[in-house]
Amino acid sequence: MHPILFSVGSFHFPTYGALMVLAILAALCTIVRLGRREELDTGLLLDFSTWLLLVGLVGAKVLMVISDWGYYRRYPGEILSWNTFLAGGAFYGGIIAALLFAAWYIRLHHLSFWKVVDVYAPSVSLGLGIGRIGCFAAGCCYGKPTTSSWGVVFTDPIAHQVAGTPLNIPLYPTQPIMSLASLSIFAILIWRYSKKSRDGEIFVLYIVLYAVARFFIEFLRGDEDRGFVFHHLLSTSQFIAILALAGAVWMALILRRKPALQRAPVMGATEGEGRESLMTKKVRDKVAPTARVKAAATPHAARRGRN
């Protein structure tokens, strides 16, 4: 669509890169906001996010190379090429690498694993929603040819050169669909966040929603470098989505054994009852000492008479 945002002489700034920067900033803002809500150290989260981003990028590139090993085996020089560097990589590879690193980092700094991944789940979904618009601009992650009225046509030669995007052919708009799905998941997770009963619930919900969305959207994808398993029956991402769903079920069973979070009453009648209890306590604290003094000064006989 528009792979180059602007050019200065021989320098070309990619639209994909600009939107990736915007995605990272939006994700970081969400991480900081939710981290403060969970009373996590902001500085530690920002440091963790930097390393997580680097590890995730490496993991995405590694899975991309593994998924399309037939091509990279024939052209090994492409593994460290500029085109591979510019490619976004396989998202699931980034997630897997990031989770392994997160488990080590969180253990090192004695953080709550479930609390931290709850903070990062909506942030990743928001970043992915913005980043997929960058994919749309660059032409990567394109869809299969279609005759439907909602097909999109790429015409920029740079998209074909960098991502192999077919030109002048209507394709399924898989990038905007994935962006809309990710932003919808982000909205669902944020809505659910204040209602969660256990730490880890938001992360498990994200895994389920993303895996389901990705599994079905994969049927519309047309780029062949995603890799396939079982004689092209499933793409690599669909196979990982099935494993992710199984993992989410396993994590949900683990979380059910954890005690539910205790939340302070904040609304409606419960809030009124809380205020009433507080006022009663204040009155009792003021009256009780005086009553005890008077009771101590009253003779036993007089007290029996009043009874």
GUKEMAR-606801 format. One line per 5 residues: number of its first residue (from 1); for each residue x, y, z of C-alpha. Coordinates in steps of 0.02 Angstrom, whole numbers, plus 50000, padded with zeros to 5 digits. Each point is the difference from the previous one (the first is absolute). Example, Ala and Ser with C-alpha at 12.3 -4.5 7.8 and 13.67 -1.06 7.14 Angstrom:
2
1	50615:49775:50390  50069:50172:49967
***
This chain:
307
1	50000:50000:50000  50127:50128:50059  50162:49914:50053  50105:50160:50004  49937:50135:50118
6	50121:50134:49937  50168:50016:49911  50146:50118:50024  50121:49980:49855  50051:49817:49996
11	49931:49968:50175  49828:49919:50008  49905:49989:50164  49879:49851:49999  49821:50020:50057
16	50014:49831:50086  50142:50065:50108  49903:50156:50051  49847:49899:50051  50107:49875:50094
21	50073:50144:50102  49824:50063:50034  49946:49823:50049  50144:49983:50122  49964:50169:50080
26	49815:49960:50018  50042:49831:50077  50124:50079:50122  49872:50129:50057  49876:49860:50034
31	50131:49899:50093  50044:50147:50113  49817:50039:50035  49951:49821:50041  50164:49973:50093
36	49961:50143:50118  49829:49927:50027  50082:49837:50053  50128:50097:50107  50147:49938:49895
41	50164:50096:49984  49985:50109:49843  50187:50010:49972  50017:49812:50010  49856:49978:49876
46	50080:50119:49875  50167:49909:50014  49911:49834:49982  49903:50064:49848  50160:50051:49910
51	50077:49828:50019  49834:49917:49960  49987:50096:49837  50175:49949:49945  49975:49818:50047
56	49829:49998:49916  50070:50070:49838  50137:49868:49997  49874:49862:50036  49886:50062:49860
61	50144:49996:49876  50056:49827:50056  49826:49924:49978  49984:50087:49832  50160:49917:49940
66	49947:49830:50071  49828:50013:49920  50074:50034:49828  50157:49895:50021  49988:49932:49823
71	50033:50173:49930  50134:50050:50126  50090:49834:49977  50018:50040:49815  50049:50181:50035
76	50087:50002:50171  50065:50175:49969  49822:50064:50014  49992:49953:50185  50103:50153:50047
81	49945:50107:49852  49922:50173:50007  49833:49930:49939  49994:49878:50146  50044:50141:50119
86	49857:50107:49933  49875:49857:50005  49887:49995:50152  50027:49814:50028  49882:49869:50070
91	49897:50072:50144  49987:49835:50093  50189:49985:49998  50011:50167:50088  49869:49949:50128
96	50085:49835:50041  50172:50080:50017  49928:50143:50104  49910:49880:50119  50156:49897:50029
101	50101:50157:50035  49860:50070:50109  49997:49843:50108  50186:50019:50033  49997:50189:50028
106	49849:49996:50115  50077:49863:50105  50163:50096:50008  49914:50156:50068  49875:49905:50111
111	49846:50069:49912  49828:49922:49986  49997:49910:49832  49810:50004:49980  49987:50182:50051
116	50134:50052:49875  49930:49902:49852  49828:50075:50037  50078:50172:49979  50084:49955:49836
121	49857:49907:49914  49892:50153:49958  50157:50099:49956  50057:49869:49874  49827:49994:49922
126	49996:50190:49980  50174:50003:49925  49957:49861:49879  49841:50090:49947  50100:50154:49952
131	50144:49900:49926  49886:49906:49880  49955:50166:49919  50187:50014:49966  49991:49828:49917
136	49857:50064:49893  50102:50151:49946  50152:49892:49960  49900:49864:49911  50066:49856:50107
141	49888:49866:50078  49884:50018:49850  49846:49897:49962  49949:49878:49866  49926:50060:49835
146	49814:50035:50010  49857:50053:49889  49903:50079:50143  49962:50185:50004  50105:50027:50156
151	50162:49943:49919  50148:50120:50001  50123:50030:49857  50185:50037:50028  50088:50098:49865
156	50165:50060:50075  50151:49905:49929  50093:50018:50165  49868:49890:50085  50032:49865:49872
161	50188:50019:50013  50010:49992:50189  49852:49887:50047  49959:49912:49837  49827:50078:50000
166	49900:49960:49841  49962:50162:49908  49841:50054:49910  49902:49850:50068  49857:50014:50127
171	50054:49916:50163  49913:49967:50165  50040:50145:50119  50076:49887:50132  50103:50139:50081
176	49853:50115:50043  49900:49848:50056  50140:49948:50118  50018:50180:50060  49814:50012:50038
181	50003:49832:50089  50149:50052:50108  49923:50168:50046  49836:49913:50043  50095:49877:50111
186	50087:50148:50083  49832:50080:50038  49932:49836:50072  50154:49976:50111  49993:50178:50068
191	49814:49981:50035  50033:49836:50090  50154:50060:50096  49906:50082:50144  49886:49849:50013
196	50131:49863:50005  49985:49880:50145  50180:49935:49994  50169:50060:49938  50039:49915:49834
201	49821:50001:49940  50029:50142:49876  50152:49914:49925  49907:49835:49976  49853:50092:49921
206	50120:50087:49880  50079:49836:49947  49828:49924:49964  49932:50150:49904  50156:50028:49896
211	50023:49815:49959  49821:49983:49939  50009:50160:49897  50168:49954:49925  49947:49822:49958
216	49854:50057:49891  50086:50150:49923  50139:49884:49942  49877:49924:49875  50000:50168:49910
221	50189:50025:49999  50089:49984:49833  50184:50023:50042  50090:49834:49983  50145:50037:50119
226	49893:49962:50155  50047:49816:49996  49883:49850:50003  49985:49835:50093  49913:49834:49966
231	50023:50014:49812  49928:50176:49991  49847:49954:50102  50039:50137:50127  50112:50151:49998
236	50134:50014:50134  49898:50135:50087  49843:49893:50000  50096:49855:50076  50072:50114:50135
241	49826:50073:50030  49936:49826:50041  50145:49973:50120  49967:50172:50076  49818:49956:50031
246	50052:49839:50085  50125:50098:50105  49865:50127:50046  49886:49861:50062  50143:49931:50105
251	50037:50173:50073  49815:50029:50036  49995:49839:50102  50152:50058:50098  49921:50170:50034
256	49840:49920:50065  50100:49932:50146  50057:50176:50048  49896:50097:50127  49891:50137:49927
261	50057:50181:50017  49925:50096:50145  49937:50170:49941  49944:50144:50110  49818:50053:49976
266	49991:50160:49898  49824:50024:49931  49815:50006:50040  49929:49926:50158  50164:49917:50042
271	50085:50168:49998  49863:50072:50112  50020:49856:50120  50187:50030:50003  49974:50184:50043
276	49871:49954:50133  50119:49876:50081  50138:50130:50001  49887:50131:50080  49941:49875:50131
281	50180:49959:50043  50043:50185:50020  49850:50030:50114  50042:49846:50103  50181:50057:50019
286	49942:50170:50064  49860:49939:50114  50077:49842:50071  50139:50081:50104  49875:50120:50083
291	49879:49860:50033  50136:49894:50078  50053:50143:50115  49820:50029:50059  49973:49815:50025
296	50157:49987:50106  49944:50147:50111  49825:49930:50031  49978:49895:50161  49956:49817:49975
301	49837:50019:50096  49941:50144:49893  50039:49904:49841  49901:49850:50064  49854:50113:50041
306	49993:50069:49823  50004:49825:49930
***
